[in-house]
Amino acid sequence: MLEELCDLLKHTSLCGLGQSAPNPVVSTLRSFAEEYRAHIDDHKCPAGVCGREENGEQQ
């Protein structure tokens, strides 16, 4: 869904800022797709830096 929203924003925005705004999200999705999935689907933080431990419990 994030990729679809980024694509929609990039192709429908009338200004350059709106067209380039999704680039950081698209870039991190390519490099860190598994981390996104762990956070969204499993409520876990593999890196342990955002308040959730790898097992999904709050720190």
C-alpha positions in Angstrom: 0.0 0.0 0.0 2.9 2.4 0.8 4.3 1.8 -2.7 1.0 2.5 -4.3 0.5 5.7 -2.4 4.0 6.8 -3.3 3.4 6.1 -6.9 0.1 7.9 -6.9 1.6 11.0 -5.2 4.6 11.0 -7.6 2.3 10.8 -10.7 -0.5 13.1 -9.7 1.3 15.9 -7.9 1.3 19.2 -9.7 4.6 20.5 -8.2 8.2 19.1 -8.1 8.1 18.9 -4.3 5.1 16.6 -4.3 6.6 14.5 -7.0 9.8 14.0 -5.2 8.4 13.7 -1.6 7.8 10.0 -1.8 11.4 9.2 -2.9 12.8 8.6 0.7 10.0 6.2 1.4 10.5 4.3 -1.9 14.2 4.2 -1.2 13.8 2.7 2.3 11.2 0.3 1.1 13.7 -1.1 -1.4 16.4 -1.4 1.2 14.5 -2.3 4.3 11.3 -4.1 3.2 11.7 -6.8 5.8 12.0 -4.3 8.6 8.8 -2.5 7.4 7.0 -5.9 7.4 8.2 -6.7 10.9 6.9 -3.4 12.2 3.6 -3.5 10.4 2.7 -7.1 10.5 4.4 -8.5 13.6 4.7 -5.3 15.7 8.4 -6.1 16.2 11.5 -4.0 15.8 14.4 -6.2 14.5 16.9 -3.3 15.1 15.6 -2.7 18.6 15.6 1.1 18.3 12.0 2.2 18.2 10.5 1.0 21.5 9.6 -2.5 20.5 11.9 -5.4 21.2 12.5 -8.1 18.6 9.9 -10.3 20.3 7.3 -7.5 20.0 7.2 -6.5 23.6 7.4 -2.8 24.7 10.8 -1.8 26.1 
